[in-house]
Amino acid sequence: MSHRHSHGGGSCCHGDDPEEPPEQRGQAWGLFREWLECLNEHRERSGKLVFRAWEDRSDRQQYVESDEDEELLFNIPFTGNMKLKGIIVMGEDGDTHPSEMRLIARFSSIHHFSIHFSKNFGAEMTKIFYIGLRGEWTEPRSDHLQLRSISKPC
């Protein structure tokens, strides 16, 4: 999935309705925050900071910046199955805002997926303040939970 657009000023949200809160509830929603990883982040573990409550989406103190180039790759695990319906991305108003996003998943109901931001609007690094996820979460089957509990990454 790829998204391209131009900015006419103000911040940008990628999603159905930027004023309607996503159904994201962090840990209660099944996001394995401690296993979430962001590759090419400038500050270690800063990628985890952009997945937060809708009410805190305007917080400009917490963000992730890319390190070597404009690319960022998020690997996002869930405690159950997620039927993803939308993603909201908030970045800066300038050239550091992502201009292209790819969603990497195998099925419509998933327990892990990746978001790849491959380009921005011309800056050397990309900066993101908030990522909100919209969808339906369901409990995992017990055999999935057992496998997940023994396969924590190092």
N, C-alpha and C positions, 0 to 999 in steps of 0.2 A: 504494500500500500504506500503510495507516494503522495505528498501534498505539496503543492507549490502555490505561492501567492505573492503579492506585493503589498507593502505597508503604506497606508495613507496617514500615518500618525497614530499615536496611542498604542496600547498594548494589544496583543493578538491572542485569541484563544482558538484552538483547533477543536471543534466539537459541534454538537447540535445547537446548543443554546448556552453561551458563556455565563449567563446569569442563573441558570438552573444548576444546583449542585450535583456533581456526579455522585453515583452510589458508592463512592469510595469510603471505607471506614477503617483503613489501615489494618491493624492486627485483627480486629473484630470481623473484617471483611475477608480475611484469609490470606493476606499478604505476608509472606515470610520475609520480613524486613531484614533480619540478620543474615539471610542468605542472598538477598538482592545484591547484585554487583553491577558496577559501572566501569567499563573499560575506557581508557584514555582520559580519565578524570585528572585534573591538575592537582587537586587536594584529595588525599585518600579518604574514602568513605563519604565524600560530599554528595555523591549521586543518590544516596539514601535519603538525603535531606529534602529533595524535591517532591517526594511522595508523602504528603501530609494532608491534614484535614482541610476541607473546602474553605472553612472559615479562616484559615491561615494562609490562603493562596496569595495574598498581597504582600506577604513578608519578603522584603528584598534583602534581608540579612542572610537568608539561607538559599544557596544556589549551588549549581555545579557548573564548572568551566572545563572545557577540553584542554588537553595538555599540548601534545605535539602538533596537532592539526585541528581542523574543525569537526572531526568525527567524534561521536559518542555512541557507545553501545551499552544498553541496559539489558541485563538478564534478570527476569522477574519471575520468581516461583510463588505459587499459591499453596495454601494448606488444603484446598479442595479443587473443584472444577470451576472454571470461569467461562461464562459465555459473554465475551467482550462485545460491547455495542458502540463504544466511543472512547476517544482519548482527547483530553484537553491539555494543551502545552502552552505555557506562558514563558516568554523570554523577554529580552530587552527590545526597545523600539528600534535599535540601530542594526548594523550589519552583523552582529553576533547572534541574532535570532535564527533558529533553524529554518531552512527553506525547503528541505526535503526530509521525509521521514518514511522508514520502511518498517512494517510490522512483520515479524517472523514467527509464525505459528503453524502447527500442522492440522489442527481441527478447530471447529467453531467452539466446542467446549474443551477448554484447555486447562492444564495445571501448571504450565510454564510457557512463557513466550519472551521474545526479545524485541526491543525497539532500537532501531539503528537510525541515528541522525547523521546523514552522510555529507550534508552541505549546509552552509548558511548563506547570508547575503553578501559575502565577500571578505569577511574578517578572517584573521588567522586562527581565531578560536571561537567556539560556540559557548553561549551562556544561557542556562535554563533556570528559572526560578520555581516552577511548579509543573508537575504532571499529575493529572487527575484521570482516573479510570472509571468508565461507566459500563455496567454489565450486571449479569446475574451470577451469583456464587452459589454453589451447592456443595454439600458435605461429600468428602471422598469416600470411596469404598474402603473397608478396613484393610484390604491387601495393599492398596496404594499407600496408605498411611504407614504401614510397616516398612515398605520398601524405602519410603522417603526418610524415615527415621534412622535408617542405617547407612544412608548414602550422602551424608552431609559433606560438602566440599571442604577441603583443607584450607 
